[in-house]
Amino acid sequence: MSMKNCFILIALLGLLINCTDDSEGTDPKLEGRWQLKAVLNDPGDGSGTFQPVESDKYIEFLSNGEVRSNGNLCGSGGDIDNPSTGTVVLPDSVLNIDNCPRPFGPTRFRIESGKLILSYPCIEPCEEKYVKLD
């Protein structure tokens, strides 16, 4: 291989390495503000269903991977007296919420039929359902 070909190969390799995106961020379909619309707190027998709630609680996903809420993201409920912040971990679909005691595990999330569902680390299923505002 000639010196010129080696130089071109090294230049292309350098370009490829520099173009890869190692940054953490948020999935574009998550970005924006979501408002709490329903809560599921199962009694332990699998019969629980989402119940509608009137709440001003929201969760916001920023493009840099940060998450913030005007309410408590350490557990389920419409509480807006305790704002929360944290980060999103992709592709694991996990929220790392700052200053939360985590005896059972992390808060997981998924999107189903355009709704964001947070699954809290409870013994019985406890989830919150959000709709996207913007």
N, C-alpha and C positions, 0 to 999 in steps of 0.2 A: 504494500500500500504506500502510495506516495505521501510525502510530507503535506502536500496541499490537501489530499483527501483526508488525512488524519486531522488537519486543522478544521476542515468543514465538519467532520464527524463530531469533534469536540465542541465546536460552536453550536451545532444542533442539539447535542446532549445538554449543554448549558442552558439553552433556550427552553427546552422541555422541563428541566428542573425548576427554572425560574417561573414557569407558567403554572405549575401545580399550586393549588390553593390549600394550604395547611391551616387556614384560619378557622376558628370556631365561629359559628353563626347560627342563624335561625332559618329553618325551612321557610321559603317565601309564602307558602300557604298558611303558616302559623302567624306570620308577622301581622301585627295590628292588635286592636283591642277586642276582647271577647267579654260578654256580659253573662252572669249567672242567670239561668232560667229554670233549672230543675235540680233536685237533690234526691239521691237514693241512699237510704239507710236501712239495710236489710235487718229484719229481726232475728236472723239466724237460721231460718228454715228455707231460705231461697225464694220466699214469696214477695220480697220487696220490689217495688217499682219506682221509677222516677216520679216525683211529685213536683208540680210546678211551684215556684216561689217568686215572690215579688222582692227583688233585691237590687241594690245599686252596686253590688260587688262586681268588680271586673278584674280581668287578668290581661296584661299587655306583654306581647312578645316583641322585643326590639331586634333589629337586624344584626346586632353584634352578639346575640346569644343571651342577653340579659332578659330577665323576667321581672315584672313588678305588678303589684296589685294594691288596691286600696283596702283589701281585706286580708284576713288570716289565711295563708296557704299551707299552714301546718296541719290543718284538719278541715273536715267538711262543715259547711254552714255558711249562712249569708252574712256573717260578722264583717263589718267594715270599720271597726274601731281599732284594728291592729294591722296596719299596712305591712306588706311583705315584699322582699326582693330576693333574687336568686339568679340562677343560670339554667339554661336548657342544655341537656346532653343528648346529642344526636349521634348515631342513629338509634340510641337506646331508648328514646322516648321517655326520658326521666327528667324531673325537675329537681334541682338541688336548691332548696329554699334555705336562706340564711337563718341561723339561730332557731332552728326547729329541733326539738328532741325527736329522735327517730328510733323508737324501740323496735318497730316491726319492719322497717325498710323504707325505700324511697317513694316519692309520689310519682306515679306513672301517668302517662297521658296517651290518648289516641284520638283520631278523628273518625267519626262514623256519620255518614249521611250529612256531611257538612257541619256537624256539631263537634265541639271539643269536649272530651270527657276526661276529667281528672279522677284517678283512682288513688285514694289515700290508703296508707298502711294501717288498716283496721283489722281486727279479728274477723268481723263480719263485713261483707261488702259495703263500702261507703264511697259514693261517687258524686261528682258535681257535673252538670251538663251546661255548657256555655254556647251562645250563638255569637257569631262574628258581627261586630258593629261597623267596621270599615274595611 
